[in-house]
Amino acid sequence: MIYELKQLFNDTYWGEMDLLTKYSNKFRYIKKDKHWHYCYNYVFNKEYTKDVNKIMENIINYYFPIKFKDIKRRDIILFSDKRNIIKHSAKVWKKGKLIGETIVRAKFGQWSIYEYKLKNSLKTYGSIISFWRKRR
């Protein structure tokens, strides 16, 4: 299932300090993370590159798509643009009644790990999302 986020946080690119100060009402700092380099590494707990083909190969081999109504903590969310290019990933942390109210955890580039509602997702990462669960 693919969903489109209608309400996005309009990020006119800034730095991590802005997340901790100006936008602390939208993004909750969780912890500094030096272990994983990018959002994909954090979400999949593996040393992947930013190579979208490798990321998709991992998803196809080890995950299956799920509907919003079925999501639970630690399911995966992929963000893509209108051209279907994956731009970001996150973990479901707390399901909301509506998609936009769902709280996720993600790592932004080489920055720290943050929690935020899907409605505050960064425009940079695209408005198309899909939910995935690891095969058992």
N, C-alpha and C positions, 0 to 999 in steps of 0.2 A: 504494500500500500504506500502510496506517495501522497504527501500532504503539502499544502502551501501555507507558509506563515504570512499572514496579512499585515501584522504589526511588527516592525523590526526596529531595533535601536539604530538610529542614524549615526554611525560612527564616521566622523570626519577625522581620519586617523590621528591617533594620539599615542601616548605611551602608557606603560604599566602604572606609573605613578598616578595617572588620571583615574584608573580603576580603583585605586586605594583611597583617593580623595574625592574628586569631583563626582564620580559615578558610584560611590560606595553604597548608595541606596539601590542600585541595580545589580551590582556584582559583589558577592560576598567572598572575601579572601579566605581560602582554606589553609593552604600551606605552600611554602617555597618548594619547588621540585627541581632538583638538579639531576635526577636519575634519568627521566625521559626527556627527549629533546623536543618532541612535537605532540600535538593532540592525538595523533594516531598511535604513537608509542604508548602514551598514557592509557588510552581507551582499550587497546588490544594487548597491553602488557608485553609488548614485543618490540624489538629494535627494527622497525620498518623505516624505510626512507619516506620521502614525500612523494614517491612514485605512485601515482593513482592506479596504475595497472597492477602493481603488487598488492595494493590495498584491496582492490576489487577481487583479485584472485583469492585472498585470504577470506573475504566476506563470502564469496560463492562457495568455497570449500568448507567453511566452518560455521556459517550462520544461515538463518532463514528469516525472511521478512515476516513481520507481524503487524497487526492492526493496532491503532492507538488504544482501543478498548482493552487490549490484552497485555499492554506493557507492564513491566514491573522493574523494581530496582535493579540496576546494573545492566539492563538491556542497552543496546547501542543505538545511537542516533547518528545518521549521516546527513550532512548539509551539502546541498549542491546548488549550482546556479541553473538558469533556464536552459543552458546547453547540456545539462546533466553531467557536469564536471564536479567531482567531489572536492569540496573546499575545506571541510571541517568535520570533526566527529566529537561526540560527547557521550557520557553515561547518564541514563535516567537515574535520578536520585529519589524523587518523590513525585508520583503521578498526581496531576491536578485533575479537576473535573473537566476542564477544557485543555486543549493542547497547549495554548499559550501560558497557562498557569502551572504547567509541569516544570519541576525544578530539575536542572541537570548539573553535572560537574564536568568541567573541561579544562584543558590546558591551552593557553593561547601562545602559540609559538614556543619560545624558550622561556616564557614567563612562568608565573606561579599557577596553581590550580585554583579555580573559582567556581562558585555556585551561582546560578542565575536562572530566572524563569525563561522559558522558550520565547515568550513575547519580547524579551530584551536581547534576543540573539543579534549578533552584529550583521548588518547589511552586507558587509564585505564577504561573508561566508555563504550568501545566497539564501533564498527564501523557500527552497524545496527541501523537505526533510522526509526521511524514511526511518522506520524502527526495525531493529534486527535483534534476534536472540541466538545465542550460541547453541549449536547442536550438542546433544548429550551423547 
